[in-house]
Amino acid sequence: MTEIVVPAVGESISEVQISQWLKKEGDWVSAGTDLVDLETEKASVQVSAPADGYLVKILKPNDQFATVGEVIAEFQPAAKGAAPSNGAAAPAGSPAPTASVSAPAATAPAATAPAEGAPRVMPAAKRMMEDQNVSLSDVTATGPGGRVLKEDVARAASSTAPASSAPVTKHAASSGALEPAARPMQTAVATTTVSPSNTGLQQGTPNRSEEIKPMSMIRRTIATRLVQAQHNAALLSTFNEIDMQPVMQLRNKYRDAFNEKHGVKLGFMSFFAKAACEALKRYPSVNAEIRGNNVVYRHYYDIGIAIGGGKGLVVPVLRNVERMSFADIERTIAEYATRAMANKLMPEDLEGGTFTISNGGIYGSLLSTPIVNPPQSGILGLHAIQERPIALNGQVVIRPMMYVALTYDHRIIDGREAVSFLKTIKEVIEDPSRLFLEI
């Protein structure tokens, strides 16, 4: 028997959260296949099978926490089709029926493995199934990916309510209160057992149940860092607006040629990353940070790009943007976005960074005040592009306009520098030829 333990996933990280088991107890997996997603305070990592064999027992279910080095599962190396040496059966409550431990060795793999395509039962639904004594075969899964939800169990409990109405009525009378987990089943039998004073529990009453889940590691880290930024920095925001027509025309003109040559789409973020790099060179305090009583000025430009990942907002870092081409920037951002959605970003992808760009416009945000990512001193917020009437050369014209915001640490960045920084961004984007002429 081989123990699956939490590996060391980064310096100073001592605790992880079980994000999701990718295999079930009794599954046979090949060597190198991912068994479980572990979520750290910075990113998600996967633990793979050490050899061909069976995942015999899961010791830490989804959402629970574990420390580095802690055993979270038991694994039995074995060839495909061979029985695990201990003949372990799948645990109680697994989706498919299993054979007893004394079953013949030749049939052990078929008995221990869950039925092919068996639905995944969410933790809250599993608890309700146990409380209501509902079998998985009676439940119709309606959740994403065929998952069994609490509502599915409630419907199954309603269909079997007449057979269990007596014990439910007895329990309600003896306790004097209804347990939250039992509400869906008791609502189903309320039409025959409820008294006139309890008419509020009749069928059709809105669902007022609650579900408590632990905050994820990444979300806890986000919360801690944002509160830290609010408490430890003197944050102030300044705004401007940019006429996006020049960049949009340039992008439309060369989009197909760019994609054909580099194999990646030409987006707006590469223009803003290059514009930010130019502005940071002119106003180095925006690229600096406070360490104790000192100000550290960085002569390199590592720009973080905020991306909405599978577990929340993450900020992977583009290293040395001053040396990257437009294609390098777009290709790296696309790779980060793909890995973020699959929860496969590594801690080193998120470390460091001297400045951050956050594009809330892709979600429809028109204006916002982003929060600085400490220990950085500035963050650029991009917003939705909207056609608006503006005055240009004495004429009212319709142009695609974008509001931009710079939130900065007023302890080391003066208002004049912040306004001038944002004005530089505006000038470069409205005349992108500046990026190539370096003026």
N, C-alpha and C positions, 0 to 999 in steps of 0.2 A: 504494500500500500504506500502511495506517495502522497505527501501533504502539499496542498496548494497554499502558499503563504503570500502575504502582501509584500511585494518587493519594495526596495528603496526607490522612491519616485522623484527625488529631488532634495537638494540641501534644505534643511530646516523643516521639511515636511514629515510629520510623525503620525498623522492620522489621515485616513481616507474614508470615503463613503462608498458602499456597494451601490453603484448606479443601476446596473442591470446584468443579470445572469443571461448569457447568450446561449447557454446549453442547459438542459434539464437533467435532473438526477436519472441515471440509467442510460443516458445518451453515450454512444460510442463516438469518439472524435479522433481525428488524425493529429499527429504531432504538429505543433505550430499553429493549430486552430485556436482562435480567441475563445476563451471560456467566459470571461467576465469583464465588464467595464468598471473601472475604479475611478471615482471622481476625487480629485485633490482640490486644494484651495486655489490652484492656478489653472489646471486643465484636467482632461480625462486621459487615462492610460488603460491599456488592455493587458490581461494576463493570459498567456497561451498555454495550451496543453504541453507538458514536457515530453510526451511520447504518445504513440498510439495507445488508446485504451478507453476505459469507461469513467465517466464522472459519477462516482459512487454516492457521495453524500455532500450536500451543501450545508455548511455550518453557519454561514452568515447570509441571511436572505437579503433581498433588495431593500435599499434605503437605510440599512443598519450601518454603523460605523465600526471601523477596525483600525488597529495600529500597525505600523510597519513591522513585519516579522510574524504577525499573528496568523494562525491557521484558519483559513476560511472555507476549505473544502478538502475532501479526500478523493484521490484519483487512483485508479487501478490500471497499470499498464497491461495491455492485452492485445492480441491480434483481433482483427475484425471477425466476428462470428464466434469467438471463443468466450466462454463464460468467465465472469470475474471470479477470482479464486475464493472469495468469501461468499459468493452467491447472494450478495446483498440485493434486496428488493427495493423498488422505488418507495418513497416515503408515503405515509398516509396523507390523503388529501391531494395526491397527484392526479392529473386529468384522466389517466387510463387505468383500468383495473390491473392488478399485478398478481403474480403467482406467489405462493408461500415460499419461505426460505428452503423448505425441504423438497422443492420441486426438482425433477431430474436436471442434471447439469446441461444436457443437450438443449433444453428449452429455456435456459436462464436468460439469454440475451433478449429473446422475444418477450419474456415476462417482465423484464426490468425496464425495457425501453417504453416510453409513452407512445400512444398511438400517433401515427404519422399525421401531421397537421393539427394536432390537438390544440385547442385555443388556450391562450395564456390567461390565467385568472389573476386579476389585480388583487393586491393584499386586502383592501377593504371588502371586495366581493367575496374573497375566500373566508374572511371572518364571518360575514353574513351567512354564507352557505353552511358553516359549522353551527352558527346559532340557530338557524332556521331548519337545519337538518334537510337541506336541499342537495340533491345529487347533480353532478355536472351534466349528466345525460338529459336532465329536465330543463337545462338552461340554454337559451338561444343567445349566442354572443352577438352584440351589435356595436362593440367598441372598435376603434381604429385597429386595423391589422387583425381583426377577429378576436379582440380581447373581450373578456367577460367583465362587465361592470356591475356595480351595486344595483343599478336599475334593472339589469337583466335578471339578477337573482330575485329582486323584489317581484318582478312579473311571474317568475317561476313559482315563488312562494304563494302568490295570489291564486294561481291555478290549482294548487294543492291544499288550499286553506281549509276546505270542509273536513278533510281527514284529520286535521290537527287543531280544529277550532276549540275543542274541549280543553286541552292543556294550555292553550294560549289564554283562554278566558280565565282559567284558574290562576295562572301566573299574574294576570293583570289585577285580579281581585285581591290576591294575597300581597302583592307588592305595593299597590296603591299608586303606581306610576309606571309609565311605559319606558323601557330602555330605548335610547336612540337607535341602536342597531336593529331593534325588532319592530320599529314603526311600520315599515312597508307591509309586513305580514299581518300585523294586528289591524291595520287599516282595512285590509281585505275582508276581515271577519267582523268589522264594526257594524255592518248592517244588521247582524243578527244578535250581537251580544252587547252593543253599546247602549247605555242608558240615555234618556233625554238630555241629561245635563252634559253629556259628552258628544253632543252632535257636531262639535267642531272637528272631531276626528273622522267624520264620515268620508267615504271615498270621494275623491275630487279635491280634497284639501291640498293646497300647495305644499311641496316638499320643503321642509325647513331643517333637514338633517345637516350635520357638519362633519367634516373630515379633517383630522389633524395629521399633518405630515411634517417630518423634520426638514428644516431649511437645508438646501443642498450646500456642499462645500463651496462651490463657486459663488453662489448667492450670498453666503455668509461673508466671503472675502470681499465681494463687491460692496456689501453694506458697510463693512468695517472701514474700507478705504474711502468711501464717499463721506462717511461721517468724520473720518480723520481729516479729510480735505477741508470740510466745512469748519472744523474746530481749530485747525492749526494754520490755516492760510487766510490772508486778507483778500478774499475773492471779489472781483469786480468784472463786469462785462461791458463791452462796447460793441456797437453794431454798424453795419454799412450795407449797401446793396450793390449788386453787380449785374451789369448787362451781359447776359450769357450768349447773345447772338454771335459775336465773333468766334467764340470757342465752338459753338454748335455748328456754324458754317464750316469751320476747319475740320471738325470731326466728321461731318457728313461728306465732305469732299474726299477725305482720305481713309474713311472707315473700311471700305472693302479692300483697298490695297494693303492697308495695315494688317487686316485679318489674314489676308492671303500670304503675306510675307512672314508674319510672326506667329500665326496660329492662335491669336487671342484678340478679343474685341478691344477697340479703343474706347475707353470710358472717360468720364470727367475726372475721376480721382487722380489719374496720373498728372493732369494739368494742375490740380490743386496741390498735389504733393511737391511738384517742381516749383510752383509759385511760393509755397510755404518755405521751401528750402532757400529760395532767393530772399524772402523776407527775414528769415532767421539769420542769414549772413549779415544783413543790414542792421538788425537789432538783436545783438547776441544775448541780451538779458532775457529775452523770451525763451531762449534755448538753455538758460542756466538753471541752477537749483541752489537752494540754501542748505548748507551742511553746518549745523551749529551756528557759529558766528561768522562763517565764511560763505562767500558766493563762489560757486564752481561754474566757470564758463566752459562749455564743451565746444570744441572745434570740429565736431563731426555731427551728423544730422540723422539720428535714428528716429523715424516718425512712426508712431503707432496708428493703426487704422482700426477704428471701432467696427466690429462685425457682430451681428446678432447670430449667435450660435445655437446649437441644440439645447444647451443648458442655461443660456443667458448671454449677456453682452460680454464679449472678450475683445482684447486689444492686442493682436499680434503686431510685431514690430518689423518695419522695413529698415534694414541696416544700411547705413551710408547711402542715403538717398541721393546725395550730391554726385555719386558715381554711377547711379542707375539710369538706364535709358527708359523711355516711355514704355517700351515692350517689357522690360524687366519689372517695372512697377506693376503693370496690369497683370502679368503672368503670376507674380508672387501673390498679389491680392486674391486672384482667382483660386490659387492653390490653397491659401489660408481659408477662404470662404468654404471651399469644399471640405476641408479637414475639420473646420469648426462645426459644420452641420452634422458631420459623422462623429463628433466628439473625439477627434484624434489629434488635436493640437497638443504639443509637448510643452512642459513648463518653460523650456528655454525659448520657445517661440514668443512668450509673453513677457520675458524679463527685459529690463532696461527700458529704453525709449527716452528721448529728450523732449518730444513734443507729440501731440495727438491731434488727429482729425476725426471728427464724428459727423456722419452724414445722416441726420434725421429726416432729410427730405425724401429718402426712399420709402419712408413710412407715411409721408404726407405732412410732416411737420412744417409749418410756415415760419415759425420763430421760436427760439428757445435759448436758454442760458446753460450751456453744458458745464459740468463740474470738472475741475482740473484733476488729472490722475497723478497723485503724489508719488514721488517728490518733484514731478515736473512743475513748471510754472505757468504753462499756457496750454489752451486747447482751442482749436478752431472748429466751430459748428457750422455745417452746411445745411441748407434747407431746400424746400420744394421750389421748383422753377415754375413761375406763374407769369402769364402774359398780363402786363399792366400798362396803362398809359403813363408816359413820362414826357418831360419837356426836353427836346433835343434840338439845338441850333434854332431856337425860337419857334419850333413846331411841336405839336403834340403827336407822338407816335406810340405805337404799341410794340413793346419789346418783351422778350422772355427775361424776367428779372428773378434774382435770387437774393434773399437776405442772408447775410453771414454774420456770425457772432464770434468774438474773441473773449473768452473768460481768462483772466490772468491774476497772478498773485501780486497784489499791489505793494507787497513788502520790498520787492526788488524791481518791479516794472512800473514806471511812471505812466500816467495817463497819456502824455504826449507820445511816448514810445508805443504804447498799445494802439492808439489811434493811427499812428504812422505805419505800424505793422499791417494793420487791416487795410489801410489805404494802398499799401504796396501790393497786397493780394489782389485788390480790385484792379489796379493798373495793369498788372501782369495778365490777369484773366481777360480783361477787356481789350488787351493788345498782346496776344500770345506770341507774336514775333519777338518780343523782349526776351523770351526764354532762350531763343537761339542766338540772339545778338548780344546777350549778357549785358543789357542796359536797364 
